[in-house]
Amino acid sequence: MTVAASAAAVVVILSGCVPNTEASAAAVTVRSTDDTCDVSSKSAASGNVTFKVANDGTQVTEFYLLADDGLRIVGEVENIAPGASRTLTVVAQPGDYFTLCKPGMIGEGVGRAGFAVQGEKVAISGDDAEVKQEAVGLYAAFVKDQVEQLVPGVEELTAAYVANDDDTARALFPTVRAYYERIEPVAEALGDLDPRIDYRELDAVAEGLEWTGFHRIEKDLWVPASDALNSDDETPAWQDWKPSTREERQQWADRLQADVAELNDYVHGEEFQTALDDQGIAGISNGAIALLDEVATGKITGEEDWWSGTDLWDFAANVEGSKMAYSLVSDFAASTGTEGEQIIARIDEGYAALEGKLAQYGSLTNGFVTYSDLTDDDRRAFTDLINALAEPLSRLTVVVLT
């Protein structure tokens, strides 16, 4: 983890708590409409910062304060009805942030703008249980945000797929999947929902399931050669498979949209929040570990996106989701003493090394090389970095529960 990222992580975990500082609260007004997000100030002093959000649009809206990577949520207020106002107060540490509104509570949001916090670092006090619950709440907000962006992304992807606009669909495929890959363990906890959304063909066949979801669409978009093999390097790619008809494409598109809508309903429901609350910060820590396991078991082997070769997009999204979850619990681990501090230092170094290696091959913004472009040495280097990070990360949950 970089110094900047580490600072942002501290902010994330402490937002909403009571600081030991005399820094005065700064009231910042926000006007959200259907297509704008006007913030009255681009900066504030460190300490308590209050955003007074007024919804002047026609749709229910949300307001976010994001960390410097534009991904991690420092604070958010949601379900602001048209004509209503709500307040968000965070303990803002010095650093760079982004503000954002999300009218309709779907998609990437509007009016993303920089927001600077200046001043001294804020010392925090407060009830330990309250701080931990704050971390759980912020992780729930992160998951909701990713699924809210997944829903319209899938709609756009499947619309192109059904229209036989395969060039557009192929371009969208890896970027839309990133929203899912960042929070995949959430869907995996829902029985058959992850298999419906993300199972590979061989897994579905082995379990006698109907093959649906992203990878069904992937094979239509990257039609294999007549002599190609499936990811087991044994089964012919065309065995019991043929390109989908227009009607079948519509069927797979409708199914994926329905399954993603079900996921969206779940993460906005009481059952999801209760599950997170029951697991507490151990659940967040375990989520960070599970996402790195996803990289180790599927992405680095090239099995996940066998036909498209877009595994590095999934790889990067898994790492981002893992690091986001880790950032919410790292301070708890560090506060346990020398052992916790040492583990955190190793984990930070591990993420930084893995991110640095990934950056050599592209980015989620600009795209990556395909998996077939990686050499054996590249894959071994990634495996070594994943293993180096996995070892201290696997000890994180035990440490945070100390």
C-alpha positions as CSV (number, residue, x, y, z in Angstrom):
1,M,0.0,0.0,0.0
2,T,1.3,3.4,-0.9
3,V,1.7,6.2,1.7
4,A,-1.3,8.0,0.2
5,A,-3.4,4.9,0.2
6,S,-2.5,4.1,3.7
7,A,-3.6,7.6,4.8
8,A,-6.8,7.2,3.0
9,A,-7.4,3.9,4.7
10,V,-7.1,5.5,8.0
11,V,-9.7,8.0,7.0
12,V,-12.0,5.3,5.9
13,I,-11.9,3.4,9.1
14,L,-12.3,6.5,11.3
15,S,-15.0,8.3,9.5
16,G,-18.0,9.2,11.6
17,C,-16.1,8.9,14.9
18,V,-15.4,11.6,17.4
19,P,-12.0,13.2,17.0
20,N,-9.7,14.5,19.8
21,T,-9.3,17.8,18.0
22,E,-10.5,21.3,18.3
23,A,-10.8,21.6,14.5
24,S,-14.2,23.1,13.8
25,A,-16.8,21.4,11.8
26,A,-17.1,22.8,8.3
27,A,-20.6,22.8,6.8
28,V,-20.5,22.1,3.1
29,T,-23.7,22.3,1.1
30,V,-24.4,19.9,-1.7
31,R,-27.2,20.3,-4.3
32,S,-28.0,17.1,-6.1
33,T,-30.1,17.2,-9.3
34,D,-30.8,14.6,-12.0
35,D,-27.5,15.4,-13.7
36,T,-25.4,17.6,-11.4
37,C,-23.8,17.5,-8.0
38,D,-22.9,21.0,-6.9
39,V,-20.7,21.2,-3.8
40,S,-20.3,24.6,-2.2
41,S,-16.6,24.2,-1.4
42,K,-13.7,22.3,-2.9
43,S,-11.8,22.0,0.4
44,A,-12.2,21.9,4.2
45,A,-10.1,21.8,7.3
46,S,-9.3,18.4,8.8
47,G,-11.6,17.2,11.6
48,N,-15.4,17.0,11.5
49,V,-16.7,17.9,8.1
50,T,-20.5,18.0,7.6
51,F,-22.1,17.8,4.1
52,K,-25.7,19.1,4.0
53,V,-27.1,17.3,0.9
54,A,-30.3,18.7,-0.7
55,N,-32.0,16.7,-3.4
56,D,-33.4,19.1,-6.0
57,G,-33.8,16.3,-8.6
58,T,-36.7,14.0,-9.5
59,Q,-35.1,10.8,-8.4
60,V,-34.0,9.4,-5.1
61,T,-30.3,10.2,-4.7
62,E,-27.1,9.4,-2.8
63,F,-24.0,11.4,-2.0
64,Y,-20.5,10.0,-1.6
65,L,-17.1,11.1,-0.3
66,L,-14.6,8.9,-1.9
67,A,-10.9,8.3,-1.1
68,D,-8.1,9.5,-3.4
69,D,-8.3,6.4,-5.6
70,G,-11.9,7.2,-6.4
71,L,-13.0,3.8,-5.3
72,R,-13.0,3.5,-1.5
73,I,-15.9,5.1,0.2
74,V,-15.1,7.4,3.1
75,G,-18.7,8.3,3.8
76,E,-22.0,8.2,2.1
77,V,-25.6,9.1,2.7
78,E,-28.3,7.4,0.7
79,N,-32.1,7.3,0.0
80,I,-32.5,11.1,-0.2
81,A,-36.0,11.6,-1.6
82,P,-36.7,14.4,-4.1
83,G,-37.2,17.6,-2.2
84,A,-35.6,16.1,1.0
85,S,-32.2,16.9,2.7
86,R,-29.9,14.8,4.7
87,T,-26.6,15.3,6.5
88,L,-23.3,13.4,6.3
89,T,-20.7,14.0,8.9
90,V,-17.2,12.4,8.6
91,V,-13.9,12.8,10.4
92,A,-11.8,13.8,7.5
93,Q,-8.0,13.4,7.7
94,P,-5.7,15.5,5.5
95,G,-5.7,14.3,1.9
96,D,-7.4,14.4,-1.5
97,Y,-10.9,13.1,-2.0
98,F,-13.7,13.0,-4.5
99,T,-17.4,14.1,-4.1
100,L,-20.1,12.4,-6.1
101,C,-23.9,12.2,-6.3
102,K,-25.8,9.2,-7.6
103,P,-29.4,10.2,-8.7
104,G,-31.5,7.0,-9.1
105,M,-28.9,5.2,-6.9
106,I,-27.7,3.3,-10.1
107,G,-24.6,3.8,-12.2
108,E,-21.4,5.7,-11.8
109,G,-23.0,8.8,-10.5
110,V,-22.7,12.4,-11.6
111,G,-20.6,15.5,-10.8
112,R,-17.4,13.7,-9.6
113,A,-15.1,16.5,-8.3
114,G,-12.0,16.8,-6.3
115,F,-12.2,17.7,-2.6
116,A,-9.1,18.6,-0.5
117,V,-8.8,18.3,3.2
118,Q,-6.0,20.3,4.8
119,G,-4.6,20.6,8.3
120,E,-3.2,18.3,10.9
121,K,-3.9,14.7,11.2
122,V,-6.9,14.1,13.6
123,A,-6.5,11.9,16.7
124,I,-9.5,9.6,17.2
125,S,-11.3,8.4,20.3
126,G,-14.5,6.5,20.7
127,D,-16.0,3.3,21.6
128,D,-14.2,0.4,19.9
129,A,-17.4,-1.4,19.0
130,E,-18.8,1.7,17.5
131,V,-15.6,2.2,15.3
132,K,-15.8,-1.5,14.2
133,Q,-19.5,-1.1,13.3
134,E,-18.6,2.0,11.3
135,A,-16.1,-0.1,9.3
136,V,-18.9,-2.7,8.6
137,G,-21.2,0.1,7.4
138,L,-18.6,1.4,5.0
139,Y,-18.0,-2.0,3.6
140,A,-21.7,-2.4,3.0
141,A,-21.7,1.0,1.2
142,F,-18.9,-0.1,-1.0
143,V,-20.6,-3.4,-2.0
144,K,-23.9,-1.5,-2.8
145,D,-22.0,1.0,-4.9
146,Q,-20.3,-1.7,-7.0
147,V,-23.6,-3.6,-7.6
148,E,-25.3,-0.3,-8.4
149,Q,-22.8,0.2,-11.2
150,L,-22.9,-3.4,-12.2
151,V,-26.7,-3.3,-13.0
152,P,-26.5,-0.6,-15.8
153,G,-23.2,-2.1,-17.0
154,V,-24.8,-5.4,-17.6
155,E,-27.8,-3.8,-19.3
156,E,-25.4,-2.0,-21.7
157,L,-23.3,-5.2,-22.3
158,T,-26.3,-7.4,-23.0
159,A,-28.0,-4.8,-25.2
160,A,-24.9,-4.9,-27.5
161,Y,-24.8,-8.7,-27.3
162,V,-28.4,-9.2,-28.3
163,A,-28.0,-6.6,-31.1
164,N,-25.0,-8.7,-32.5
165,D,-22.9,-5.6,-31.9
166,D,-20.1,-7.9,-30.8
167,D,-17.3,-5.4,-31.1
168,T,-19.0,-3.2,-28.5
169,A,-19.9,-6.2,-26.3
170,R,-16.3,-7.4,-26.3
171,A,-15.1,-4.0,-25.3
172,L,-17.6,-3.8,-22.4
173,F,-17.2,-7.4,-21.2
174,P,-14.0,-7.0,-19.0
175,T,-14.9,-3.6,-17.6
176,V,-18.4,-4.6,-16.6
177,R,-17.1,-7.7,-14.9
178,A,-14.8,-5.6,-12.7
179,Y,-17.7,-4.4,-10.6
180,Y,-18.6,-8.0,-9.9
181,E,-15.1,-9.2,-9.3
182,R,-14.5,-6.6,-6.6
183,I,-17.3,-8.0,-4.4
184,E,-17.6,-11.6,-5.7
185,P,-17.5,-13.3,-2.2
186,V,-20.8,-11.5,-1.5
187,A,-22.5,-13.3,-4.3
188,E,-20.8,-16.6,-3.6
189,A,-22.5,-16.6,-0.2
190,L,-25.9,-16.7,-1.9
191,G,-26.0,-20.4,-2.9
192,D,-26.7,-20.7,-6.6
193,L,-26.5,-17.0,-7.5
194,D,-22.8,-16.9,-8.2
195,P,-23.0,-20.1,-10.4
196,R,-25.8,-18.5,-12.4
197,I,-23.8,-15.3,-12.9
198,D,-20.2,-16.4,-13.2
199,Y,-19.8,-20.2,-13.6
200,R,-17.5,-21.5,-16.3
201,E,-18.8,-24.1,-18.7
202,L,-16.9,-27.0,-17.3
203,D,-18.0,-26.2,-13.7
204,A,-21.7,-26.0,-14.8
205,V,-21.5,-29.3,-16.7
206,A,-19.7,-31.0,-13.9
207,E,-22.5,-30.0,-11.5
208,G,-25.3,-30.7,-13.9
209,L,-26.4,-27.0,-14.0
210,E,-27.7,-25.0,-16.9
211,W,-24.8,-22.9,-18.1
212,T,-25.7,-19.2,-17.9
213,G,-24.1,-15.8,-17.1
214,F,-21.1,-13.9,-18.1
215,H,-19.1,-16.8,-19.5
216,R,-21.9,-18.1,-21.6
217,I,-22.0,-14.7,-23.3
218,E,-18.1,-14.7,-23.5
219,K,-18.0,-17.9,-25.6
220,D,-20.5,-16.4,-28.1
221,L,-18.4,-13.2,-28.3
222,W,-15.0,-15.0,-28.7
223,V,-16.1,-18.0,-30.8
224,P,-13.5,-20.8,-30.5
225,A,-11.7,-22.3,-33.4
226,S,-13.1,-25.6,-34.6
227,D,-10.2,-27.6,-33.1
228,A,-10.0,-25.6,-29.8
229,L,-10.2,-27.2,-26.4
230,N,-11.9,-26.1,-23.2
231,S,-9.9,-25.0,-20.2
232,D,-9.3,-28.6,-19.2
233,D,-7.2,-28.9,-22.3
234,E,-9.1,-32.1,-23.1
235,T,-12.7,-31.4,-23.9
236,P,-13.4,-30.1,-27.5
237,A,-14.7,-26.6,-27.3
238,W,-17.6,-27.4,-29.7
239,Q,-18.7,-30.5,-27.8
240,D,-22.3,-30.0,-26.8
241,W,-22.0,-26.3,-27.7
242,K,-22.7,-24.1,-30.7
243,P,-23.0,-20.3,-31.0
244,S,-26.3,-18.9,-29.7
245,T,-29.1,-17.8,-32.0
246,R,-30.5,-14.3,-31.7
247,E,-33.4,-15.8,-29.5
248,E,-30.9,-17.6,-27.3
249,R,-28.8,-14.5,-26.9
250,Q,-31.9,-12.7,-25.7
251,Q,-32.5,-15.5,-23.2
252,W,-29.0,-15.4,-21.8
253,A,-29.2,-11.6,-21.6
254,D,-32.5,-11.6,-19.8
255,R,-31.2,-14.2,-17.3
256,L,-28.1,-12.3,-16.5
257,Q,-30.0,-9.1,-16.0
258,A,-32.5,-10.8,-13.7
259,D,-29.7,-12.4,-11.6
260,V,-27.8,-9.1,-11.2
261,A,-31.1,-7.5,-10.2
262,E,-31.5,-10.2,-7.6
263,L,-28.0,-9.4,-6.3
264,N,-28.8,-5.7,-6.2
265,D,-32.0,-6.4,-4.2
266,Y,-30.1,-8.5,-1.8
267,V,-27.3,-6.0,-1.0
268,H,-29.9,-3.3,-0.4
269,G,-31.9,-5.6,1.9
270,E,-31.9,-6.3,5.6
271,E,-30.6,-9.8,5.2
272,F,-27.3,-8.6,3.7
273,Q,-26.8,-6.0,6.5
274,T,-27.6,-8.5,9.1
275,A,-25.1,-11.0,7.6
276,L,-22.4,-8.3,7.6
277,D,-23.3,-7.3,11.2
278,D,-23.1,-10.8,12.4
279,Q,-19.6,-11.3,10.9
280,G,-18.3,-8.0,12.0
281,I,-14.8,-6.9,11.0
282,A,-13.8,-10.6,10.8
283,G,-16.1,-10.9,7.8
284,I,-14.5,-8.0,6.1
285,S,-11.0,-9.4,6.8
286,N,-12.0,-12.8,5.4
287,G,-13.4,-11.1,2.3
288,A,-10.0,-9.5,1.6
289,I,-8.5,-13.0,1.9
290,A,-11.2,-14.6,-0.3
291,L,-10.7,-12.1,-3.1
292,L,-6.9,-12.8,-3.2
293,D,-7.7,-16.5,-3.2
294,E,-9.9,-15.8,-6.3
295,V,-6.8,-14.5,-8.0
296,A,-4.6,-17.4,-7.0
297,T,-7.1,-20.1,-8.0
298,G,-8.6,-18.7,-11.2
299,K,-7.1,-15.6,-12.7
300,I,-3.4,-16.4,-12.7
301,T,-4.1,-19.7,-14.3
302,G,-6.0,-18.2,-17.2
303,E,-9.0,-20.5,-16.7
304,E,-11.5,-17.8,-15.7
305,D,-11.8,-15.9,-19.0
306,W,-10.6,-18.8,-21.2
307,W,-12.1,-17.4,-24.5
308,S,-11.6,-13.7,-24.1
309,G,-8.2,-13.8,-22.3
310,T,-9.3,-10.8,-20.2
311,D,-8.1,-12.4,-16.9
312,L,-5.9,-9.5,-15.9
313,W,-9.0,-7.2,-15.7
314,D,-10.5,-9.7,-13.2
315,F,-7.2,-10.0,-11.5
316,A,-6.9,-6.3,-10.9
317,A,-10.5,-5.9,-9.8
318,N,-10.1,-8.8,-7.2
319,V,-7.0,-7.1,-5.9
320,E,-8.8,-3.7,-5.6
321,G,-11.7,-5.3,-3.8
322,S,-9.3,-7.2,-1.5
323,K,-7.3,-4.0,-0.7
324,M,-10.5,-2.1,-0.1
325,A,-11.7,-4.6,2.5
326,Y,-8.2,-4.8,4.1
327,S,-8.1,-1.0,4.4
328,L,-11.1,-1.1,6.6
329,V,-9.5,-3.4,9.2
330,S,-5.8,-2.6,8.9
331,D,-5.9,-0.1,11.8
332,F,-7.5,-2.6,14.1
333,A,-4.7,-5.0,13.3
334,A,-2.0,-2.4,13.8
335,S,-3.4,-1.4,17.1
336,T,-2.9,-4.8,18.6
337,G,0.8,-4.3,19.0
338,T,4.1,-5.2,17.5
339,E,2.9,-8.4,15.8
340,G,0.0,-6.6,14.2
341,E,2.2,-3.7,13.0
342,Q,4.6,-6.2,11.4
343,I,1.9,-8.0,9.6
344,I,0.4,-4.8,8.4
345,A,3.8,-3.7,7.1
346,R,4.2,-7.0,5.2
347,I,0.7,-6.8,3.7
348,D,1.2,-3.2,2.6
349,E,4.4,-4.2,0.9
350,G,2.7,-7.1,-0.7
351,Y,-0.1,-5.0,-2.2
352,A,2.3,-2.4,-3.4
353,A,4.5,-5.0,-5.1
354,L,1.5,-6.8,-6.7
355,E,0.0,-3.5,-7.9
356,G,3.4,-2.4,-9.3
357,K,3.7,-5.7,-11.3
358,L,0.1,-5.4,-12.6
359,A,0.8,-1.8,-13.8
360,Q,3.5,-3.2,-16.1
361,Y,0.8,-4.8,-18.2
362,G,-1.9,-2.1,-18.2
363,S,-4.7,-0.8,-16.0
364,L,-8.5,-1.1,-15.6
365,T,-8.8,2.3,-17.1
366,N,-6.7,1.8,-20.2
367,G,-7.0,-2.0,-20.5
368,F,-4.5,-4.9,-20.1
369,V,-2.6,-7.2,-22.3
370,T,-4.5,-10.5,-22.9
371,Y,-3.5,-13.5,-20.9
372,S,-1.9,-15.2,-23.8
373,D,0.6,-12.3,-23.9
374,L,2.0,-13.3,-20.5
375,T,5.1,-15.5,-20.5
376,D,5.8,-18.3,-18.1
377,D,8.2,-16.0,-16.3
378,D,5.4,-13.4,-16.0
379,R,3.0,-15.9,-14.5
380,R,5.6,-17.2,-12.1
381,A,6.4,-13.7,-11.0
382,F,2.7,-13.0,-10.3
383,T,2.3,-16.3,-8.5
384,D,5.3,-15.5,-6.2
385,L,3.9,-12.0,-5.4
386,I,0.4,-13.5,-4.7
387,N,1.9,-16.1,-2.4
388,A,4.0,-13.4,-0.6
389,L,0.9,-11.3,0.1
390,A,-1.3,-14.3,0.9
391,E,0.8,-15.5,3.8
392,P,0.5,-12.4,6.1
393,L,-3.0,-11.7,4.8
394,S,-4.2,-15.1,5.9
395,R,-3.2,-14.1,9.5
396,L,-5.1,-10.8,9.4
397,T,-8.4,-12.1,10.8
398,V,-6.8,-13.7,13.8
399,V,-4.9,-10.5,14.5
400,V,-7.9,-8.2,14.2
401,L,-9.8,-10.4,16.6
402,T,-7.0,-10.3,19.2
